Amino acid sequence: YVRTKDDIYKIKYKLYELENIFNIKDFIRISNSCIINMNQIVCFDTSILGTITVKMKDNTQETVSKRNVSQIMKILKQRGNLK
């Protein structure tokens, strides 16, 4: 499924296929089941246990898998969002 600000759509693509279609600068895979648009992120929220939650502009939240944290941090540094 793909969620936009207006609706949810069922699609035939697998996530790895979408990763090849989307612009890598704007989209990032945060878990085995989720790719997000970096331009729709409000903030990253970290917990004491080390989990990271991404808060989106549409008030939804997604959890970042631990194995994707280093990739996300690298992209944020490249974009200048993290120092």
N, C-alpha and C positions, 0 to 999 in steps of 0.2 A: 504494500500500500504506500501511497505518497500522500502526505498531508500538506496542503497549502493553507494560506490564511483564510480561504473561502470554503474549502471542501476537502474530502478525502477521496482518493481515486485508487481503484485496483489496477495494477499494472502487471504486465507479463515479464518484465525484466528481473533478473537477479541483481543483488546489490553489487557484485563485482562487475557486472555489465554497466550499471549506472555509474560506477566509479570511472570507467573508461569514457563515458559519454559526457559527464559533467566537467566543468572547468575546475581543475584541481585547486586553484586559488580561492574559489568561493565555497567549495564543498569539502567536507572531511568526514571520514568514517570514524565514529566514536565507539562502536561496538559491533558485534556480529550481526546485529539486526537494525542498525540505525546509521544513516548518513544525514548530516545536517548542513544547512546553508550558514556559512560563517557570518554572513551579513545580517542574519536574524538573531544572533546571540545578544542577550542583554548582559549576562555575566556567567562566570564559572564560580560555583560555590563548593568549597572543600569542607569535608567533615573531619572530626578528630580521628576517625578510623581510617582516613586516607582516601575515601571515595570522593569522586568529583561529580557534581551535578551541573548540567548546563541548563540555564534558564533562558527561554526563548521569548521573543517579542510578543508571541500570541499567548503568553502565560503558561505554556507547557514546559515540562522539564524532562530531561533525558539523563540517564546515568552513563558516564564514560567508563568503559571497561579498563581495568588496570593495565592491560597490555597496550592500550592505545594512548595512555597518558603522555609518554615521552614524545610520540609523534605530534600530538596536539601542542605540547609545549614548544617543540621545534618550529612548528608553523606559526605560532603566536610570536615567537622571537623574530622570525623572518618578516612578519607583517608589521613589526614594531609595536605590537600590543603588549609585549612583555619584555622587561629589561633584566 
